[in-house]
Amino acid sequence: MVGYPAVTRSFPQLASFALALITAYAGLATAGPRSPGPAPAPQSIREAVEPEEPVLPPRPGAPFAAQTWPQRVAVRLADVSARARARDWTADPTGDASLRRKLAELVRRAGPGVAVHVADLDEGTWLFDQNGAARLNPASNQKVLTAVAALELLGPDYRFETRLVRDGDALVLIGDGDPSLQLQGLHALASKALAAEALAGVRRIVIDERAFSPERVGPGYEEPPGPGPSYLAPSGALSLSFNTVETTVRTDGKAVHVEVTPASEHVTVVNKARPLRGRALEVTSTCEGGRTVLTVTGAAKRKPITVRRRICDPGKFAGEAFAAVLHELGGPLLPVESGAASAHAREVATLVSPPLSQILASALKYSNNFTSEQVVRTLGRRMSGAPGSWDNGRAALQAFWRAAGNDPRELQPENGSGLSLRGRVSARGLVRVLALARDEGGAAASIVPALAGAGGEGTLRLRMPGGHGRVRGKTGTIGGVSALSGIAATPDGRRALGFSVLINGKNLAMPRSRRLQDRIVLALLEHLDAG
């Protein structure tokens, strides 16, 4: 087994792990409109180092650190497969008949289009199954598969590195797919460049986005007319602030003031708003000539109103923001262009992200689509050795799904987030993926504190208050789809049940779907309490 730090199975301890760091991601580029929250600061910036020699294919039995990324992923897939085979996934021979009857009655009342699977994650037995193998749209429950696959195959301590190098007369900003890069990180890189006196003779800034393929919009991300919401943010190897901007609009009664953060020449503001009176204020984001255009219309109020909108070109947005920061700190105002660093470029500074286990909290607690797409493309890049794309990202998810002991016919992913009308997954497959979180020392254990907590935080904060500290899960909602998958545990965390409830179709209104999901989970808690 691949060695990771040991993780206790104590559910309360896992649930409280790193919550202060996790909440920094609240409400940004989510699966639906949410109020924005503070952004996380990058963890560290390290001194420039000489480029390492290329890593040769390891000899049989070579140390893990000497392996290429595709080889590392292959080793970890084999480990996942071995752990999955240790679970037989047979019916629980001592199962509670009253629990089965209760769940069966709840599902019967709901009508067609419902799949439910419940299993004892430690014993490897299932307690209840209704259409568990059926392929249904999981909505944002797809993020569970993406997150567990990334934790197992990349590792919970995996970090993204945004590099700044000097190449002739250019400063080159090299993206690594970091979903957590914020304005503070660009300040750190610019400050390091100034301190290292790396700007002499520099005439331009080049953005290097070769870590990902050129596609920016994930498959399944439909483009309906609208304001350009943050949950439809594009993806890119060099991305900033979840590829969104905060637009704050206010008036002093005479003029309307619009402030955009982060500031970037990539973004143009067209202010058509009027003070105080008129139709409702609206801020729309459109792509025009390769730039992001924010159009503000309607009536501005004295009380500031802030909305978050997506941008169009991630690399140009981040590059222009870096140019503005560098100029603000006393450097020259430099033009920005796309390109690539040469093999002779000299390192100036490297910005290191927080660990993957923390970054995933934005995708799981608050359903951030952007984070999941960045992660699935990174997963595809590391497994294939090619630039990260949705094609090799889906291939990585399918390989992981099979390694976790699932039928490949039960998975049809379209992207990493679940914002899709065509994505399909089975309820029992999601539960088997979650079972990896119960393995002692397994990397997937890091997913537990990153999930939303019933009656606590994230998208479950207003649901199942009686399950506080005992239920962790991921919600999923799009038109005609409601889903909930997660883990319910005893108060001491010694026993845990995995569950997945996928509801497709319009026979159940959204409030009724959520009530059904909550009743199923509360029934599981009663079963656990009965011993």
Salt bridges, closest charged atoms under 4 A:
GLU47 OE2 - LYS192 NZ 3.19
ASP79 OD2 - ARG83 NH1 2.96
ASP96 OD2 - HIS527 ND1 3.29
GLU105 OE2 - ARG108 NH2 2.59
GLU105 OE2 - ARG109 NE 3.05
ASP120 OD2 - ARG495 NE 3.10
ASP122 OD1 - ARG9 NH1 3.25
ASP122 OD2 - ARG438 NH2 3.05
ASP129 OD2 - HIS117 ND1 2.59
GLU152 OE2 - ARG83 NH2 2.80
GLU161 OE2 - ARG46 NH1 3.25
ASP169 OD1 - ARG204 NE 2.85
ASP176 OD1 - ARG381 NH1 2.66
ASP208 OD2 - ARG210 NH2 2.81
GLU222 OE2 - ARG422 NH2 3.21
GLU223 OE1 - ARG310 NH2 3.03
GLU246 OE2 - ARG308 NH2 2.77
ASP252 OD2 - HIS257 NE2 3.45
ASP313 OD2 - ARG216 NH2 2.92
GLU328 OE2 - HIS187 NE2 3.97
GLU337 OE2 - ARG204 NH1 2.71
GLU347 OE2 - ARG163 NH2 2.23
ASP391 OD1 - ARG394 NH2 2.46
ASP407 OD2 - ARG409 NH2 2.78
GLU410 OE2 - ARG428 NH2 2.49
GLU414 OE2 - ARG422 NE 2.95
ASP439 OD2 - ARG83 NE 2.80
ASP439 OD1 - ARG87 NH2 2.75
GLU440 OE2 - ARG9 NE 3.50
GLU457 OE2 - LYS365 NZ 3.22
GLU457 OE2 - ARG472 NH1 2.90
ASP492 OD2 - ARG494 NE 3.49
ASP518 OD1 - ARG463 NH2 2.73
GLU526 OE1 - LYS102 NZ 3.08
ASP529 OD1 - ARG470 NH2 2.87
